[in-house]
Amino acid sequence: MLDLILKNGLVCDPANSIQSILNVGIRNGRIACLTSESFPAAAEIDCAGHIVSPGFVDAHSHEDDLRAGHIEADITLRALRQGVTTLVAGNCGDAPRDLPAYCAAYDGKQPVNMALLAGHTTIRRLCGARNKYAPVDEATLAAMCETLERQLTEGAKGLSMGIRYEPGMTLGEMCAMAAVVKRFGGVLAAHVRGDAFEIYDAIEEFLEIGRRTGVRLQISHIGSMAAYGQMAEVLSYVDRRAAAEGLDVRIDCYPYDAFCTSIGATTYDDGFLDRYHDVTRIELTDGEYKGFIPNMEVFEKARREHPEYLTIAHVMNGAEVDMALTHPRTMLGSDGVLLNGAGHPRAAGAFARFLAQYVFERKLLSLNEGIAKTTCEAATRFGLDRGTLGIGRAADVTVFDPKRLKDKATFAEPALPPEGVRLVLLGGVIALQDGEVLRTDLGKIL
């Protein structure tokens, strides 16, 4: 007998080229059958009128912090509510310092699954490099490579770099670390060195790492890097170089035309207005000056006194974000990051927003394309046993109503959960039903 059968839904599983009305049978936490017949089950749920998809896989997120041995679910809980069952975290160079400790605090105690990248900046600090504007010496680099090797052995799926945030990195340093990632078959993901008109040199530098080492490359949140008039040329260049040189390059992006980072980040070092033009298009998410920044005096005061505060910069071109998200190399990544519960609505709304707008409303992508970008593409890229409803695979499943699916999170209220997500299962167990969170302890470290 099956444990559960999801009946009469439109099953969409791009990894197996399935898009049909089928019943999904689950037993012992795994997909037992996909069939037009009905089999005895301990429980059944009628999913008529709904889409039954593999649980969504977020290609680029940031993990909730480990403090005093405990992880307070915030990003992960917002992810669950929008149908995400797996996060790829540890991005932009910032990852847990102690992977085994983080995994022990996480496994079986959090709402969704997580795969972690090692963080280049984190490793730099662990090995004594304190100055983000300075290169490291040979002894420090050797220690960094040794630390990275240990973390990859401990289960990291690759390495993330925040090159923009750690401008002292040299190409030699990055290639030395990338060579370690290559030996382990991992992925090198990066927030590249520059955005706007600086993006061309930044992309060329990142591709050079792939040329020299053969590592698989992931360009992080391309919208926030190139949606200022450069997107078409950047995507075309990546395609041409990948084809000509055999580079393995993928991209992630979120469906918003505003980015989020801390006000103290190097993003806002001298000259930032040459790229973004107008400080009044930048808002603070916390503190005395919460809201749009009225002038440079307030900006400089907030940056000096609270460099940790998050900002949202409404400076990107939405049509170019569309261009990125519809490109064949691109998968969905929320880039969810929060401070004191505040931040960008992408942490709570990216997946619902993407499918609702790009697939069902504006029809820029087919259902198969949209589900692939939110499931199997990221799972395959990072070597995860998720993202598919294949027989025998883990029963991480998301069921949603395409007519009701809608993101509700806004820049004013970034925590609002979406509408239209009916069921979310992890390992065959219902974690969310009709908007109500039933379990928050099913997540595993992958």
Backbone torsions as a table, in degrees:
resi	resn	phi	psi	omega
1	MET	NA	143.4	175.6
2	LEU	-75.7	154.4	173.1
3	ASP	-78.1	-37.0	-176.0
4	LEU	-155.0	142.2	172.2
5	ILE	-129.2	128.7	175.2
6	LEU	-98.0	113.6	-168.1
7	LYS	-106.1	144.2	165.0
8	ASN	69.5	13.3	177.6
9	GLY	-87.1	160.9	173.6
10	LEU	-82.2	103.2	-178.2
11	VAL	-80.7	123.7	178.8
12	CYS	-122.1	110.2	-178.9
13	ASP	-133.1	85.6	-176.2
14	PRO	-57.6	-30.5	-178.9
15	ALA	-60.9	-27.5	179.5
16	ASN	-116.9	16.1	177.7
17	SER	54.4	43.3	-179.9
18	ILE	-109.5	129.1	172.1
19	GLN	-153.1	81.2	-173.8
20	SER	-148.1	159.6	171.7
21	ILE	-73.5	114.5	-176.3
22	LEU	-144.2	164.0	170.5
23	ASN	-100.6	135.7	-179.0
24	VAL	-108.5	115.0	179.7
25	GLY	-97.7	137.2	-176.3
26	ILE	-125.9	133.1	176.7
27	ARG	-143.9	133.9	177.9
28	ASN	53.4	39.0	174.7
29	GLY	79.4	6.7	-177.3
30	ARG	-131.9	161.5	178.2
31	ILE	-71.5	119.5	-177.1
32	ALA	-97.1	-33.2	-179.4
33	CYS	-162.1	151.8	168.1
34	LEU	-124.2	115.4	-168.7
35	THR	-151.0	157.5	173.1
36	SER	-89.3	-7.6	179.0
37	GLU	-90.9	170.2	176.6
38	SER	-113.9	132.9	-178.9
39	PHE	-118.7	153.8	178.0
40	PRO	-59.1	138.4	-179.4
41	ALA	-147.5	151.1	177.6
42	ALA	-64.8	-29.4	178.1
43	ALA	-148.8	147.8	175.4
44	GLU	-137.5	148.7	179.1
45	ILE	-131.1	126.5	178.3
46	ASP	-80.5	120.3	-177.9
47	CYS	-111.4	22.6	179.2
48	ALA	-55.8	135.8	-179.2
49	GLY	82.6	-1.0	-178.8
50	HIS	-113.9	160.5	173.4
51	ILE	-100.9	130.7	177.9
52	VAL	-105.8	115.1	-172.7
53	SER	-124.1	157.1	164.7
54	PRO	-56.2	149.2	174.8
55	GLY	-54.8	140.5	-176.3
56	PHE	-67.9	145.8	179.9
57	VAL	-119.6	118.0	-177.4
58	ASP	-87.8	113.5	-173.7
59	ALA	-73.4	-15.5	-176.9
60	HIS	-154.5	107.0	176.0
61	SER	-141.7	-178.5	177.4
62	HIS	-128.0	136.6	-172.3
63	GLU	-78.4	156.0	170.0
64	ASP	-68.8	146.5	-173.9
65	ASP	-72.5	148.8	170.4
66	LEU	-95.0	118.7	-179.8
67	ARG	-133.1	124.6	-180.0
68	ALA	52.1	40.8	176.5
69	GLY	77.4	7.7	-176.4
70	HIS	-128.9	145.1	176.6
71	ILE	-114.7	118.9	177.9
72	GLU	-87.4	112.3	-176.4
73	ALA	-65.9	125.0	175.9
74	ASP	-141.2	-68.6	174.7
75	ILE	-58.0	-44.0	-177.6
76	THR	-63.9	-37.3	-179.8
77	LEU	-70.9	-38.6	176.1
78	ARG	-65.1	-35.9	177.1
79	ALA	-62.9	-48.5	-179.9
80	LEU	-55.2	-43.6	-175.6
81	ARG	-65.3	-19.1	177.3
82	GLN	-105.0	12.9	173.3
83	GLY	95.5	3.8	178.0
84	VAL	-79.8	130.7	177.3
85	THR	-112.0	-12.6	179.3
86	THR	-143.4	131.6	173.7
87	LEU	-109.3	140.8	165.3
88	VAL	-100.8	110.3	-171.4
89	ALA	-118.9	-175.3	-175.2
90	GLY	79.1	37.4	-172.0
91	ASN	-94.8	169.3	175.8
92	CYS	59.4	28.1	176.5
93	GLY	86.8	-5.1	-173.6
94	ASP	-114.3	110.8	-176.4
95	ALA	-139.8	168.5	177.8
96	PRO	-55.6	139.5	179.1
97	ARG	-69.9	-37.4	-176.3
98	ASP	-120.7	96.0	-176.0
99	LEU	-61.1	-46.4	179.5
100	PRO	-59.8	-39.7	179.5
101	ALA	-66.2	-41.4	179.3
102	TYR	-64.6	-44.6	-179.0
103	CYS	-63.2	-39.2	179.1
104	ALA	-64.7	-36.7	179.4
105	ALA	-76.2	-20.5	-174.2
106	TYR	-94.8	-48.6	-167.3
107	ASP	-58.4	121.4	178.7
108	GLY	74.2	13.5	-178.2
109	LYS	-131.0	1.1	-172.9
110	GLN	-127.8	165.3	-169.2
111	PRO	-71.7	-31.5	-174.8
112	VAL	-134.5	166.6	176.4
113	ASN	-73.3	157.3	179.2
114	MET	-144.5	135.5	167.4
115	ALA	-113.1	139.2	-174.8
116	LEU	-114.2	139.4	166.5
117	LEU	-95.4	151.0	167.9
118	ALA	-73.6	151.9	-177.6
119	GLY	-109.7	124.1	-177.8
120	HIS	-61.0	-46.8	179.9
121	THR	-64.2	-41.7	177.5
122	THR	-58.4	-44.1	-179.9
123	ILE	-66.9	-38.6	175.2
124	ARG	-55.0	-46.8	-178.7
125	ARG	-66.5	-42.2	179.2
126	LEU	-58.5	-30.6	-177.1
127	CYS	-97.6	11.9	169.9
128	GLY	97.0	1.2	179.5
129	ALA	-84.5	106.8	-174.7
130	ARG	-98.3	-24.9	-174.8
131	ASN	-92.8	109.4	-176.8
132	LYS	-68.9	-16.1	-178.8
133	TYR	-93.7	-2.2	-174.2
134	ALA	-113.3	147.4	172.8
135	PRO	-72.0	166.7	177.9
136	VAL	-100.1	156.4	176.9
137	ASP	-85.6	175.6	-173.8
138	GLU	-64.4	-38.2	-179.1
139	ALA	-66.9	-41.1	178.7
140	THR	-65.6	-42.7	179.4
141	LEU	-62.2	-39.3	177.9
142	ALA	-62.7	-40.8	177.7
143	ALA	-65.9	-37.6	178.1
144	MET	-63.4	-44.3	179.3
145	CYS	-64.0	-37.6	177.5
146	GLU	-65.8	-42.0	178.4
147	THR	-65.1	-42.3	177.9
148	LEU	-61.4	-43.7	179.4
149	GLU	-59.4	-41.2	178.3
150	ARG	-63.2	-44.2	-177.4
151	GLN	-68.1	-34.9	175.3
152	LEU	-66.8	-37.5	175.7
153	THR	-64.8	-32.9	179.5
154	GLU	-77.7	-5.6	172.7
155	GLY	122.8	-1.0	176.5
156	ALA	-60.5	142.3	-176.2
157	LYS	-88.1	1.1	-179.1
158	GLY	158.5	-155.9	-176.4
159	LEU	-132.7	137.9	172.2
160	SER	-108.2	146.0	176.4
161	MET	-123.9	136.3	169.8
162	GLY	-107.7	73.8	-172.2
163	ILE	-63.0	-38.2	176.3
164	ARG	-59.2	-38.0	-174.6
165	TYR	-84.1	-13.8	-177.0
166	GLU	-132.5	67.0	-169.8
167	PRO	-65.8	-11.4	176.5
168	GLY	-71.5	-12.0	177.4
169	MET	-58.4	135.0	173.0
170	THR	-102.6	164.3	177.7
171	LEU	-61.6	-38.1	178.7
172	GLY	-62.6	-42.4	177.1
173	GLU	-61.1	-46.8	-177.6
174	MET	-65.1	-39.4	179.7
175	CYS	-68.2	-36.4	177.4
176	ALA	-61.9	-42.6	178.0
177	MET	-69.2	-40.4	-179.4
178	ALA	-62.9	-34.1	179.2
179	ALA	-63.3	-35.2	176.0
180	VAL	-65.9	-44.9	178.4
181	VAL	-59.0	-42.8	179.8
182	LYS	-59.0	-43.2	-179.7
183	ARG	-60.3	-30.6	-179.8
184	PHE	-92.3	-0.4	180.0
185	GLY	72.0	22.8	-177.2
186	GLY	-89.1	-174.3	-179.1
187	VAL	-111.6	140.3	172.6
188	LEU	-105.3	111.6	179.7
189	ALA	-106.2	144.0	-178.0
190	ALA	-148.0	137.5	158.6
191	HIS	-81.1	104.5	-169.3
192	VAL	-69.7	173.7	-166.6
193	ARG	-67.7	-31.4	-174.8
194	GLY	-142.9	159.9	176.2
195	ASP	-126.3	-178.5	-178.7
196	ALA	52.6	-131.0	-176.0
197	PHE	-70.3	-9.8	176.4
198	GLU	-85.5	-6.1	-171.6
199	ILE	-66.3	-31.3	-175.1
200	TYR	-63.2	-48.9	177.1
201	ASP	-65.4	-35.1	-179.3
202	ALA	-65.3	-43.4	178.3
203	ILE	-66.0	-41.8	179.6
204	GLU	-61.3	-41.9	177.6
205	GLU	-60.9	-43.5	-177.6
206	PHE	-68.3	-41.0	177.5
207	LEU	-63.9	-32.7	179.2
208	GLU	-62.3	-33.9	175.5
209	ILE	-60.6	-42.9	177.4
210	GLY	-64.5	-38.9	178.9
211	ARG	-62.2	-43.5	-173.8
212	ARG	-78.1	-27.3	-173.1
213	THR	-117.9	-20.7	-176.0
214	GLY	77.8	8.4	-179.0
215	VAL	-69.7	151.2	175.1
216	ARG	-76.0	133.0	-172.6
217	LEU	-109.9	142.6	175.8
218	GLN	-131.6	114.1	177.5
219	ILE	-84.5	118.8	-174.1
220	SER	-80.2	142.4	174.2
221	HIS	30.8	67.2	-175.3
222	ILE	-60.6	-26.7	179.2
223	GLY	-60.0	-44.9	-177.9
224	SER	-74.9	-7.9	-179.8
225	MET	-101.5	-33.5	-169.3
226	ALA	-130.3	4.6	-177.8
227	ALA	-88.8	52.2	179.3
228	TYR	-130.8	22.3	-177.1
229	GLY	112.4	1.5	-174.4
230	GLN	-113.4	-5.9	-166.8
231	MET	-59.6	-48.1	-176.3
232	ALA	-59.7	-44.4	-178.6
233	GLU	-67.8	-39.4	-179.4
234	VAL	-65.8	-47.2	179.6
235	LEU	-62.0	-42.0	178.7
236	SER	-62.9	-41.1	-179.6
237	TYR	-65.2	-44.5	178.5
238	VAL	-60.4	-43.5	178.2
239	ASP	-59.7	-45.4	-177.2
240	ARG	-65.5	-45.3	-177.8
241	ARG	-69.2	-38.5	178.7
242	ALA	-62.0	-43.4	-179.6
243	ALA	-67.7	-42.2	-174.9
244	ALA	-74.6	-31.3	-172.0
245	GLU	-115.3	0.9	178.7
246	GLY	70.0	28.2	179.3
247	LEU	-78.6	140.4	178.9
248	ASP	-98.3	99.4	-173.3
249	VAL	-127.3	128.2	171.1
250	ARG	-125.8	171.9	-170.5
251	ILE	-140.2	148.7	167.8
252	ASP	-126.8	160.2	-174.3
253	CYS	-159.4	153.4	173.8
254	TYR	-115.9	155.0	-169.8
255	PRO	-90.5	54.2	178.7
256	TYR	-139.5	156.2	179.3
257	ASP	-106.5	31.9	175.5
258	ALA	-141.9	139.1	178.2
259	PHE	-104.6	170.3	-177.1
260	CYS	-137.3	129.6	173.7
261	THR	-158.6	168.7	-179.1
262	SER	-74.0	150.0	-177.7
263	ILE	-68.3	-22.2	178.6
264	GLY	-86.1	-2.7	-176.5
265	ALA	-68.4	157.0	178.5
266	THR	-62.8	-15.5	172.6
267	THR	-50.4	-34.7	-176.2
268	TYR	-103.6	21.7	173.3
269	ASP	-65.9	171.6	-177.1
270	ASP	-48.8	134.6	179.1
271	GLY	98.0	-0.2	-175.6
272	PHE	-63.9	-28.8	180.0
273	LEU	-72.9	-15.3	172.0
274	ASP	-64.7	-26.9	-179.2
275	ARG	-95.7	-39.6	-172.8
276	TYR	-106.7	-14.2	167.6
277	HIS	74.4	-40.7	-168.1
278	ASP	-139.1	111.5	-178.4
279	VAL	-65.1	-23.7	-177.9
280	THR	-74.4	-4.2	174.4
281	ARG	-93.2	5.8	179.7
282	ILE	-109.8	130.9	179.3
283	GLU	-118.9	148.9	174.3
284	LEU	-92.5	140.4	-177.5
285	THR	-94.8	-1.9	-173.1
286	ASP	-153.8	163.1	169.1
287	GLY	87.4	-171.8	-175.0
288	GLU	-58.7	-35.7	-175.5
289	TYR	-104.7	25.2	179.4
290	LYS	-49.9	132.7	-176.7
291	GLY	117.8	-172.3	-177.9
292	PHE	-67.9	136.4	-177.1
293	ILE	-74.9	124.3	-173.1
294	PRO	-78.7	-26.2	-175.3
295	ASN	-165.5	172.8	-177.7
296	MET	-67.1	-29.9	179.4
297	GLU	-61.2	-46.1	177.6
298	VAL	-66.2	-42.4	178.6
299	PHE	-56.1	-50.3	-176.2
300	GLU	-66.5	-37.0	178.2
301	LYS	-65.3	-47.0	179.2
302	ALA	-63.4	-40.6	-179.3
303	ARG	-65.9	-37.6	-179.4
304	ARG	-71.8	-41.8	-172.7
305	GLU	-90.5	-29.6	-177.7
306	HIS	-139.4	69.0	-178.6
307	PRO	-62.5	-16.8	-179.5
308	GLU	-79.4	-16.8	-177.1
309	TYR	-61.5	140.5	177.7
310	LEU	-82.7	147.2	173.0
311	THR	-120.4	155.4	169.8
312	ILE	-122.1	120.9	-177.2
313	ALA	-105.3	113.5	-177.7
314	HIS	-90.3	71.3	-169.5
315	VAL	-127.9	0.6	-174.0
316	MET	-94.3	160.4	179.9
317	ASN	-94.8	116.3	-176.0
318	GLY	-62.0	-35.9	179.9
319	ALA	-64.6	-32.2	178.7
320	GLU	-77.0	-29.9	171.7
321	VAL	-63.1	-41.9	175.7
322	ASP	-57.1	-45.3	-179.0
323	MET	-58.6	-42.4	-179.8
324	ALA	-67.5	-46.7	-174.9
325	LEU	-68.6	-25.3	179.1
326	THR	-92.1	-0.6	179.5
327	HIS	-76.3	141.5	-176.0
328	PRO	-60.7	-23.8	-179.0
329	ARG	-81.4	-10.3	-167.4
330	THR	-97.5	135.0	172.1
331	MET	-118.6	167.3	-175.1
332	LEU	-86.4	131.4	171.8
333	GLY	-136.1	129.2	-175.6
334	SER	-74.4	-28.5	-171.7
335	ASP	57.0	33.1	-179.0
336	GLY	-61.5	122.6	175.9
337	VAL	-146.7	137.1	-174.0
338	LEU	-135.9	156.6	171.6
339	LEU	-136.3	119.8	-177.7
340	ASN	54.1	36.6	179.3
341	GLY	79.0	-5.5	-179.0
342	ALA	-100.9	156.5	178.8
343	GLY	158.8	-153.7	-175.6
344	HIS	-85.3	143.9	179.1
345	PRO	-66.1	-11.0	-178.7
346	ARG	-60.0	-28.8	-179.7
347	ALA	-64.7	-26.5	-178.0
348	ALA	-109.3	-14.2	-170.9
349	GLY	-130.9	-3.5	-169.3
350	ALA	-58.8	-44.0	-173.7
351	PHE	-74.0	-44.8	176.8
352	ALA	-62.6	-41.6	-179.9
353	ARG	-62.4	-45.4	-178.4
354	PHE	-61.1	-52.4	-177.6
355	LEU	-66.7	-42.6	-179.1
356	ALA	-61.7	-47.2	-174.3
357	GLN	-81.5	-46.1	-171.1
358	TYR	-83.1	-28.0	-178.4
359	VAL	-100.8	-53.0	-169.2
360	PHE	-91.5	-36.4	-176.5
361	GLU	-91.5	-58.5	-174.9
362	ARG	-90.0	-15.5	175.6
363	LYS	54.4	44.6	176.2
364	LEU	-81.7	-19.0	178.4
365	LEU	-136.1	152.2	173.0
366	SER	-74.0	165.0	176.5
367	LEU	-58.5	-43.9	-179.2
368	ASN	-60.7	-43.8	179.8
369	GLU	-64.9	-43.6	-179.0
370	GLY	-64.3	-44.0	179.6
371	ILE	-67.9	-37.1	177.9
372	ALA	-61.0	-42.2	-178.9
373	LYS	-67.9	-19.8	-179.4
374	THR	-105.2	1.1	-176.7
375	THR	-136.9	-87.5	-166.8
376	CYS	-70.7	-27.2	-177.5
377	GLU	-65.5	-46.2	177.8
378	ALA	-68.4	-41.4	-179.6
379	ALA	-60.2	-43.9	178.9
380	THR	-66.2	-42.4	-176.7
381	ARG	-59.9	-40.9	-174.9
382	PHE	-101.5	11.4	174.0
383	GLY	67.2	40.9	-176.8
384	LEU	-102.5	141.1	176.9
385	ASP	-82.9	59.4	-179.6
386	ARG	-147.6	-177.7	173.7
387	GLY	84.4	10.9	179.8
388	THR	-149.5	156.4	174.8
389	LEU	-106.7	27.0	179.0
390	GLY	-61.5	150.1	-179.1
391	ILE	-59.0	130.9	180.0
392	GLY	88.1	-5.6	-179.1
393	ARG	-86.6	159.6	-179.9
394	ALA	-56.6	134.5	-175.3
395	ALA	-85.8	65.4	168.1
396	ASP	-92.7	115.0	-168.9
397	VAL	-136.6	140.6	172.6
398	THR	-123.3	130.1	178.8
399	VAL	-118.0	125.7	-177.6
400	PHE	-141.1	157.8	-179.3
401	ASP	-96.5	110.4	-176.3
402	PRO	-63.8	-22.2	179.7
403	LYS	-81.0	-21.0	-177.5
404	ARG	-110.7	-12.0	-174.7
405	LEU	-61.1	124.5	-177.1
406	LYS	-163.3	135.1	174.2
407	ASP	-78.5	142.6	-179.4
408	LYS	-115.1	-17.6	-179.1
409	ALA	-63.6	137.1	179.5
410	THR	-126.9	173.2	177.5
411	PHE	-68.0	-27.6	176.8
412	ALA	-79.6	-36.2	-179.9
413	GLU	-129.8	77.5	-170.4
414	PRO	-74.6	-5.8	-177.6
415	ALA	-98.2	-3.3	-175.3
416	LEU	-63.9	128.5	-179.8
417	PRO	-75.4	159.2	179.8
418	PRO	-76.2	168.4	171.1
419	GLU	-100.9	156.3	169.9
420	GLY	94.6	-4.5	176.2
421	VAL	-88.4	111.5	-172.8
422	ARG	-88.8	-45.6	-176.3
423	LEU	-139.4	142.3	168.5
424	VAL	-134.2	124.4	179.6
425	LEU	-116.0	137.6	169.0
426	LEU	-120.5	123.9	-178.7
427	GLY	56.9	33.8	177.1
428	GLY	80.5	0.5	-179.4
429	VAL	-106.3	135.7	-178.1
430	ILE	-73.3	118.4	178.3
431	ALA	-97.5	-30.0	179.8
432	LEU	-142.8	136.1	177.9
433	GLN	-140.3	122.9	178.6
434	ASP	50.8	44.6	176.0
435	GLY	85.3	-11.1	-178.5
436	GLU	-96.7	125.2	177.5
437	VAL	-77.8	121.0	-177.6
438	LEU	-101.4	-32.1	-179.4
439	ARG	-138.0	138.4	177.3
440	THR	-125.4	20.4	-174.9
441	ASP	-126.9	23.0	-174.8
442	LEU	-99.5	-7.8	-175.7
443	GLY	-72.6	144.7	178.5
444	LYS	-126.3	156.2	168.4
445	ILE	-82.7	124.4	-178.0
446	LEU	-96.4	NA	NA
